[in-house]
Amino acid sequence: MGTFRIQGGIKLKGEITPQGAKNEALQILCAVLLTPEKVTIHNIPDIVDVNKLIALLEDLGVKIQKKGKGSYTFKADDVNLEYLQSEQFKIDGRGLRGSIMLVGPLLGRFGQGFIPKPGGDKIGRRRLDTHFEGFIKLGASFRYNKEEHFYGVEAKELTGTYMLLDEASVTGTANIVMAAVLAKGTTTIYNAACEPYLQQLCKMLVRMGAKITGIGSNLLTIEGVEALGGTEHTMLPDMIEIGSWVGLAAMTKSELTIKNVSWDDLGQIPSVFRKLGITLERRGDDIYIPEHKDGYEIQNFIDGSIMTISDAPWPGFTPDLLSIILVVATQAKGEVVIHQKMFESRLFFVDKLLDMGAKVILCDPHRATVIGHDFKSTLKATTMTSPDIRAGISLLIAALSAKGTSTIHNIEQIDRGYENIDERLRAIGADIVRI
């Protein structure tokens, strides 16, 4: 188990460039299975979860060539479907949440898809019902082996249909879209997720020959085609990492520039940080954050009541940044309620912040009230363990702002979502060592 040792309380300065988007990568990489032709993808993040998925694709028989940093070509012209039934696949697929995204393209192109119950963060239940209900509506038969926790869907032919999703699941929508593009007839998906990464997937599929309308809305219409071709695709910067760097700059009172953020795809993120009193300036496609010498003050609602920040499906605020918002609020002036609606275990890391001296009241598994210190009392360094990716980066930001030396164990969780994070932080002045 790896460990970071962090000397906190140091002001940072400089520029940092976000990696390619992890959540987009998990969709886009699986889409290469939809065609036997070559697909080239750029700006792929070099992180554990993505590298695991690339290795899974290689084990499936996909021919992969690395062309440069973050650039790969994929050619799925000789897919080994027998691997899907192997014991090794049950082990490999179980270790990665994103492995569920293999099922849609495999079902669409080959008429069968299998997956062990995926792993990932321990942040609460993340149902797969939306995925499989969509496949069943397209005409697939479903089976589940309870002893081995192994899912399977099969179909001689998929047929387009109308479906109203029970929730606007991003991965569920992406999986259904990838199955439907090769189905016979028209598929209409209502209550579809519409976040930028899903738009990116749909645009890539259209370049491959798919017929999709309504991209960017919650109503997608897909005319099935017989085959898809190759394409080239560049992934967006990771909006969760961008939000992490905004929080880091505020908590350490640092002057930072975040480069090439694709402002138009950030949605609510800039405005939510501004509600915490953080100054962000748009400079071209960069975010400039000045040094917050006098701290930052949380706004109230216009009627004077306490600010509440909650997550919601896009274009609402992403749940992946609520942990960052909570940590940043611990040093703000004022109070805020953090309402994590989508996952019931994601706020459980606040006990580590309490050990550091933060004033946080965990109201229930979904809500926490934060009373900010206004930098009149700094967080104290401590030893902690990262429970998941987003809590891990939040605790790292807390440690970088705290006086003294902190230790974070289980940093493999952070490495799952953040590329070479210790090197990149050292480049802007952080004192962080990987042990």
Secondary structure, DSSP 8 states (H G I E B T S, - for coil): --EEEEEES---EEEE---B-HHHHHHHHHHGGG-SSEEEEE-----HHHHHHHHHHHHTT-EEEEEETTEEEEE-SS--GGGGGSHHHHHHHHT-GGGGGGHHHHHHHHSEEEEE------SS----HHHHHHHHHTT-EEEEETTTTEEEEE-S--B--EEE-SS--HHHHHHHHHHHTTSBSEEEEES----HHHHHHHHHHHHTT-EEE-TTSSEEEEE--S----EEEE--B-HHHHHHHHHHHHHTT-EEEE----GGG-TTHHHHHHHTT---EEETTEEEE---TT--B----TTS--EEEE--STTS--GGGHHHHHHHHTTSBSEEEEE--S-SSTTTTHHHHHHTT-EEEEEETTEEEEE--TTSS--B--EEE--SHHHHHHHHHHHHHSBEEEEEE-THHHHTTSTTHHHHHHTTT-EEEE-
